[in-house]
Amino acid sequence: SVAAGIMDSMREFMVSDPDKGSWFPSIENRATGYISFTADALRAFALIDPGCSEIDGLRHWLVVQKQATDWGSSAYATEVVAAILASSQEWIGNVKGSAIEADGHRIDLPAIDRRTGYFRVPLGATPSRELSVSVTKGSATPAWGALMRRSLQPLTSVEASGSDDLRIEKSIIGPDTLRAGDKVTVRLVIHVGRNLNYVAITDDRAACFEPVDQLPSTSMSEGVIFYIEPRDTRTSLFATTMPKGTYVVSYDLYVNNAGSFASGIATAASQYAPEITARSAGSVITVNPASK
């Protein structure tokens, strides 16, 4: 009865989502230990209340966390895998292949990488034509994947894109009328909806700008350290860990040319799960000739 009371208390602090599973928000943003704690909670539910719905919810959340976060040391990873395997046998066994249809036509799948499940099928889509794609997996176990669409278009017409997991906004702060020799500040706002590890950010630079700081440096926002590396045509930023939250990173540029230029877009992506990606919108920057 004491154990059952503890489980009821844990349920009160648990949050469930059909896409993310079940977890404990009060410990989600701890630097270490939250994965291990969830594995212990999974073991407790499986031992005290076997067959309850919380078991698959916790297993689901742990698997999704592996998509874009580092589980830490091999001891932590082994502990989590053991908890997932020991709590239920329903997810263990052969998994049937997925079925993909494009505009109602079945797509023949090529050879699939046995370890990662990766395969590539060109669908012949173009920016001017909509394409309806459906994916059906042959198992009740959780899975994730991504559909990539690639197209060519002018930078100035690129629209912002992102998701609840990751969004990025770019703004250029400076004088209302830009002239050669002015200094402006690029401001990047990154919204992170889930804990992510190893996030790479690329900010394409307009041809009229030159970085003030030519050497790599670091910047801190909300306790997260960003490594900033100026390059010939862009500025690259990298963060080892980004807990759920909003981060602001800025750096300075000099204006060195007059004319009309594409501003370039900022792109952020998880290096563990490239499908978690976002970009800012394109725009035009006008620099007036220097006054005589």
Residue, then its C-alpha position, 0 to 999 in steps of 0.5 A: s500500500v505504501a508503494a501504491g501511494i508513492m506511485d499515485s504521487m508520481r502520477e500527479f507530477m507526470v505529464s503525458d503527450p501522444d507524440k512525446g510519451s510521459w515524463f516529469p517536467s520538474i526534473e526535465n531541465r536538470a543537467t544530469g540524472y533526469i534520464s536515469f531517474t526516469a529509468d528508475a521510475l519506469r522500473a518502479f511502475a513495471l514492478i509495482d503496477p505491471g501493465c499500467s499505461e504509464i509504462d509505455g509512456l515512460r518507455h516512449w519518452l526515453v526512446v524519443q530523448k535518444q533521438a536528439t540528446d546524449w544519454g551520457s556515459s555508457a553506464y547511464a545508457t546501459e541502465v536506460v536500455a536495461a529498464i526499457l527491455a525489462s519493463s515489457q516484452e512488447w517492443i522486442g521482436n521483428v519489425k515489419g517494413s514501412a509502406i510509403e505512398a506518394d500521390g496514392h502510388r506505392i513507392d518501391l523501397p531500395a535497400i535499407d541500412r540495417r543499423t539506421g533504417y536510412f534509405r533515399v527515394p527521389l519523389g520528383a517533387t517541385p516547388s510549384r507542385e504539391l505532393s501528398v506523401s503518406v508513411t505507414k509503419g508496420s509495427a505498434t512500437p514508437a518510431w520517428g523519421a523525416l521527409m526532406r524536400r530540397s529546392l532552389q529559390p532566391l534567398t530573398s524569397v525564402e520564408a521562415s520555417g521551424s517547429d515546436d522543437l526548434r525555431i530561429e529568428k534573425s534581425i539586423i540592428g543598426p542605423d535606419t540608413l546604412r552607409a559604408g563604415d557603419k557598424v551593425t549587430v546581428r541578433l539571433v533568437i533561438h527557441v528550443g522546445r525540447n532538450l537538445n544536444y549538439v546544435a549547429i547554427t549557420d548564419d549566412r552573411a550578406a556580401c556588404f558585411e565584414p565581421v568585427d571580430q575575426l577570431p573565434s570566440t564564445s558567447m553565453s546566453e541563459g547559461v549556455i555557451f555558444y562557440i562562434e566562428p567567423r568564416d568567409t561567407r558566414t558565421s558558424l555557431f555551435a552549442t553542446t547542450m541547449p535545454k528547453g528555453t529561449y536564447v539570444v546570441s549577437y555579434d557585430l559586423y562592419v558595412n563595407n559596400a554600397g548597393s542592394f544585397a540579400s541578407g542571408i538566412a540563419t539555419a539551426a539544426s540538431q546534429y543528432a537528428p537533422e530533421i529537427t531544423a529551422r531557418s529564418a526568413g530572407s530579406v534585402i539589405t540596402v546600403n546607401p553610398a557614402s555621403k560626400 
